[in-house]
Amino acid sequence: MIQQLPAPSIKKRIAVSLYEMLVLLGVWALGYLVPSLLIGLFLGTTMPEWLAFAHVYILFGFYFVWYWRKTGQTLAMQTWRVKLVNMQGELLTRDQALKRYAYASLWLVPTIFIYAAWRVSIGKPPGLWPTIELMFAMVLFFWPLTCLLDFRNPLGRQSLADRMSKTRLVQLPKETN
């Protein structure tokens, strides 16, 4: 029974996050970069930064929500045998998946504050690469560590996003042949 499966370890969560970033690079290239390049070539214009951010955020939202609703697993989660389910062990509804995506996006908040503080301290924007490094560190290391704050779950700790959206990550058993 899926409700009795343990939560994935922190190492497994970080591995899933790292692989997810590689997959999202492909999603970004096909869903954002190609259309933006075509718009730039044919119309000679680019999107404002806020619109580009919204485009990517919505694009990634479609990716995650679609996979979580269809199988409970993104491509990275399938590789590491991790599944996202609701508290009854079932696939997420559309509303649950949207909430989970919104809560999982909360890592953007500290990133924005750190970016703003950094900008104020040096008197100008830090540039693209430090911003990407900051986002990478938040997603890959700090956000998965929020599961260490869950002391009540006997089957394994869940991240802040899972607790808020009433979902849980489970570690699927290895298949035996």
N, C-alpha and C positions, 0 to 999 in steps of 0.2 A: 504494500500500500504506500502510495507516494507521500502521504502525510507523515509517515514515520521515517522518511529518509533524512539523513543529516544535512546540515548546511555545508557548502564547500569551504575549504580552508582559506585563510588569507592569501597564501601563496597561489592557490588555484584562482582566486578572484583577481589577483594581479595578473596572472597569466591570461585570463579571459580578457581583462581590460587591454592588455598589450596587443593581443591578437585582434580585438575589436577595433583598435585604432588603425591597424593595417587594413582591415576590411572597410572601415569608414573612409579611408583614403581613396579607395576605389569608388565608393558611393559618391564621395565629394567630386571626384574627377568626372564621373559620368553625369551626375545630376546637377552640378553647379559649374564646374570649370568649362566643360564643353559648351553648354548654352551661353555662358558669359563671353567666351571667346567668339562665338558666332555672332552674338549681339554686337560686340565690339568691332568685329570685322565688317559686318553689313550695315550697322547703324552708326558706327563711329562714336559710341558712347559707352560708359560703364555705369554700373549701378552705384548709388550712394552706399556708403559703408553700412548704414543701418538696414538697408534693404538687402544687401548681400548677407549680413548676419542673419536676418529673418529667413531668407531663402534657405540657407544652410541648416538653420535650426529646424525648420519645417521639414526639409528633406530628410534629416536624420530622424525626426519624429516619425515620419512615414515608415522608414526602415525598421525602427525598433518596434513600433506599435503593430505593424503588419506581422513580423516574426513572432512576437509575444502572443498575439491572438491566434496565429495559425498553428504553431507547434510548441510555443513556450520557450523556444530556443532561437537565438540568432545564430549566424554561421559560426561565430567564435564559441558560443555556448555549446553547440553541437560537438565541436572538436574536443572540448574539455568535459563533456558529459555533465553539464550544469543546466538546470531547467528552472524557469520562473513560473510559479503557480500562485493561485490565491490561497487563502488560509484553509480552504476545503480541499486543496490538492488538485484543483481543476484549472483549465486554461483561463486566462484573463478575459474579461469582457472588454469592450471598446473603452468604456469609461475607466475601468481599472488600469488598462494599459496607458491611456492618456495621463491619468494621475501619476502613475509610476514614472512615465517619461518626464513629466513636469518636476516631480520630486527628485528624480535622478539628475536633473539639470541644475539643482541647487548649488553644485560645485562652482557654477559661474559667479555666484554672489561673492564669495571670498576672493575669487580671482579678480573680479572688477575692483574690489576695495584695495587689494594689494597693488594692482596696476595703477590705480588712482594715487595711492600713497607714493609709489615709486615715481610717478610722473611729477608730483609736487616736489619730492625731495631732490630731483635732478633738474627740475625746471622745464622739462620737455618730455614728450612721449619716449618710452624706452626703446621703441623700434619693434619690428616684427618678430625677430628671433627670441628676445627675452620673453615676449608675450606668449609665444608658442611653447617655450620651455616651461613657463609658469602653468599654462593650461595642461600641459603634458604631466607635470608633477602632481597637480591637483587630481586629475582623473586617474592616473595610474597608481599613485601611492596614498594620498591623503583621503580621498573619498572612500576607497575600499576599507580603510582602517576604521570607519565609523561603525563597523560591525563589532568592534571591541567595546562599544558603549552599551551593547545589549546584554544584560546580565540575567534576564528573565526566561529566555528561550531554552528549554532543556535539549532541543534537537540541534542546537547550534545558533550562534549569534547571527543576526540579520542586520543589514546596513540601515542607515537612517532612512533612505528612500523606501526600503521595503517595509519598515515599521510604519512609516507615515501612510503608505498606500495599501497597507494590509495585504502584502504579498510576501513571498519568500523564495529565496533561491535554494534549490536542493541539489545535492550531489547524486547523480544517477549511478547505480552499480555498474561494474564492468560486465559486458555481455559475455556469457559463456557459450562456447560452441559445442 
